Amino acid sequence: MTPRLSASSYSNTAPLIWSFLYGANHGKVELVLDNAPARSAELLAQDRVDAALVPVIASQFIDGVKLIPDVCVGAREKVGSVCLITKGDELENVKTVSLDLSSRTSVVLTKIVFQEFLGFEPEWRDAEPNIESMLVESDAALLIGDPALALSSPSREAAVDAFRGRGGSLFRIFDLVELWHRFTGLGFVFAMWMTRSEKCDIDFAAARDEGLLRIDEIVSNYRKQLDIETADLREYLLQNMTYSVDNSLQQGMELYFQLAKKNYLCENIRELRYTQ
């Protein structure tokens, strides 16, 4: 039977899924793509896929899950695609936050930033990922993925001007990995491949390596959709993002789970289990 995989279609996953779409693994798996990483977690929890690229917090609530070692969607010092955005305010002055629920890992990270690092808890409001409506409703908004990248990239002036032209004010953008790194000195893992099977015969590391060799093709494909300059998208994928778990990212992931439990954002810390 052909293995069934699930992953988000954000540009930061492209190096991990390119091989399955166009490369050496094309035709060897069925790949389900969705904008929301949380959707992949649902499919895995329901045994509707054999493996999925899911937010790491899913390892704490999906029963029997095992992580594929080393391969990840992570960042060491900044990310650009997971941001808190205000209408110009400092985070210390924020009283309400609209949350994009597409990634549970990013939602928990946002709450850790406020509760653990800034020392207070604003009012949380669930929201669809539309920055204009989010900032009408709240002082700040959590935006993830390509919509956040389009605002945070160095050539974002057009998007900001368009918002201001409809009555908005100038954005203030806070990169969540920069905040995490400032307070912890560690990198951050957003997502990893996971499975509930006893073994997984897919070589996800080799698929990643093949994708990283195809960055120019990936950039050419995504920049048309995102209206981001080629140099900005290339820098994002090759410098902001990392797709291997080093010591800094591993320690960061472990601390993330500890702080999630400390701040009552998950009940218990499950021991991470890996495939062989």
N, C-alpha and C positions, 0 to 999 in steps of 0.2 A: 504494500500500500504506500502511496506517495505521502511523505511527511507533510504535515500542514503547519505553517508558521504564521505568526502575526507580529506586526511591527507598526509603529507610527510612520506617517509619510513626511514628517518634518525633514528639512535638509540635513540636520545633524545626524540622522540615522542612515543617510545615503551610503556612506562608505561601508556600512555593515550589511546592507541589503543589495548593493549593486550586483554582486556575484550571482545572487538568486534571480535577479531580474534580467540581467544581460550577459553574465559571465559564465565561468566554468560550471556553476551550479544551476544554470537556467534549465528548467524542465525537470529538475530532480526534486523540487519541492513545490507545494502550492503556497503562495504567499498572500496573506490577507493584510491589506493596508488600511489604516484609519488615521484621521488627524489626531485623535486623542490617545496618548499612551495608556490612559486608564482603561480604554476599551480592550486593549491587548491583554491587560491583567484579567478582565472579566472573562474573556474567551479561554484563557489558560485555566482559571479557577473552575470553569464549567466543563473542562476537558474537551473543548471544541477545537483545540489546536494541540499539536505535539510539543511545541516550544514557542515562546514569545519573548519579544524584547519589551520588558516592562519596567515601570518605576521600581527602584530598589525597595521602597517601603512595602511593596507587595510580598516580599520574602517574609514579612512579619504577620501576614494574615491569610495567605494561600496555603492550605494544608498540603503537606508532602512535597513542597516545592524544592527544587535543587537548582543552584546557580551554575551556569557555564563559566568556568574559571577564566580570568584574565581579560575577556572581551567586555567592553563597557561603552557607555556614552558618559563621558566625564569631562571635567575641566580642572586645571591646576590653580589658576589665579583669577581668571575672569571667564565669563561665558558669553554674554551679549544676548542670549536668547531666553533668559529667565530673569525677569526684571520686576522690581517694584517701581511704579510710576506715580508721581504726584503732580499737582498743578503748580508746582514751584516750592512746596513746603519741604522742610526737613522731616525726616521720618519721626523724629522726637515729637513733632506737633500733630501727627496723624491720629485721628480718633476713630476712623472707620476705614475698612479695607474691603474692596471687592475682590473676590478670589476666582480666578479661572480654575475650574476643577478638572481640567484636562489631564493634569498630572498630580497624583496624590503626594508624590515625593516633594514636589515644589511647594505644595500647600503646607505640608508639615515643616519644610525648611523656612518658609515665611513666618510661621508661628514661632519657630525657634528663634529667629532673628529678633522678633519683638519681645517675646517672653524671657528668653535667656540673655540675649545680648543688650537689648535696649531697656529691659526691666519693667515693661508694662504690656498690657494686652488690650488692643483696640477691639472694636466691634467688628466681627467677621460677617461678610455678606456674600453668599454664593451668587455668581454672575456668569452670563455668557461672555466669551472673550471678544468684547467690542470695547475698545479703549474709550471711545466717546461716552457711551452710556455708563460705563463703569465709573468714570470720573464725574459724571453728573450725580451719581448715587452716593459716591464715597470720596474721602480725601485722598485715597491711594488705591492702586489697582495692581494685582499680580497678573502679569501677562507672560505667557510662555511660548516657545517655539518660534516659527517663522514670523508671526505677527509682531512679536517682541523684537526679533532681529531687525525687522524692517525699520523700527523706530530707533534702535540703539546703534545701528551701524554708523560709521563716520559720515556717510552721505545721506543722513536722514532728514536734512533740512526741508525737503519737499513735503514729506509726510507731516512734519511738525507745522509747517506753514499752512497746509491744507486744514489741519485741525483748528489752528488759530483763526483761519478765515471763516470758520463756521461758528465763531463765538467762543472758542476755547482759549485757554491760556497756555503759556509755554510749559512744556513738560520738564519735569526733573526726573531723571532716570537713575535708578540705583541697581547696579548689577548684583544679584544675590550671591554669586560665587565670590566676587570681590569682598562683599560683606562677610561671608563665611571665612574667607582666607584672612581677612584683617583680624578677626577675633580668635581664630584657631591656628593659623599658620599652615593649614592643611588643604589638600585638594578635595574635590567633591565628586561622587558618583551619582548620576541621575538614574541610569537604567542599565540593566544587564539582561542577557538572554537567560531564560529560566525554563525548566521543564518539570513535569510531575512524573515522568517516566524513570525507570530504574537506570536506563542508559540512553545516551543520545549519540548516534553515529555521525552526525553532521559536524564537519570541521569548521566551526564558526571563526576560529582564529585565521585559518587560511582564507576564508571568505572576506574577512576584514582586510587582510593584507592585499588581496586582489583589488578590493575597492579603493584602498588608499593609493594604489598605482593609477587609478582612473579619476583622480581628483579633477583634472581639467575637463573631462567629459561631464562630471557631476556638476561642476560650477556652471558650465555652459547651459546645462539643462535647467537648473534651479534659478539662475539669475533672471531668466526671462519671466518666470512666474512671480518672483519676489520683488522685482524692480530694485535690485541691489547691485552696486558696482561690482565688477568681476574681482577686483583686488580686495574689496571688503569681504566678499563671500569666501574667497580663497584663504584669506587670513583667518576668518572664522573657523573654517574646517581644519586648517593645518596648524594654527597656533592657539586659538582659544580652546578648541575641542581636543580631547585625548580619547583614544579608543582601547587603551591597555590600562590595567590596574597596577600602578606602582605602589610603593610603601605609603606615600603621602595620601593617595586615594583610598587605600585599604584602611589606614588609620582614620581618615576622615569619615568613611562609611561607618566604622565602628562607633566613633564619637557621635555621629548623627543619630544612630539608634539609641545610644545612652541618653542623649539630650531629649529625644522624643519621649522616652519613658519618663525621665525626670519631670518633664512638663506635661505629663498626662496625655500625650498625643498617640501613644500606643500602650497597650496593657502590659505586655511583657516583651522582653527581648528574646527572640528565638535564636538558637544557634544556627549560623549559616551552614548549609549543607551544599556541597559541590558535586558535580558529576565527575566520574573518573576519566 
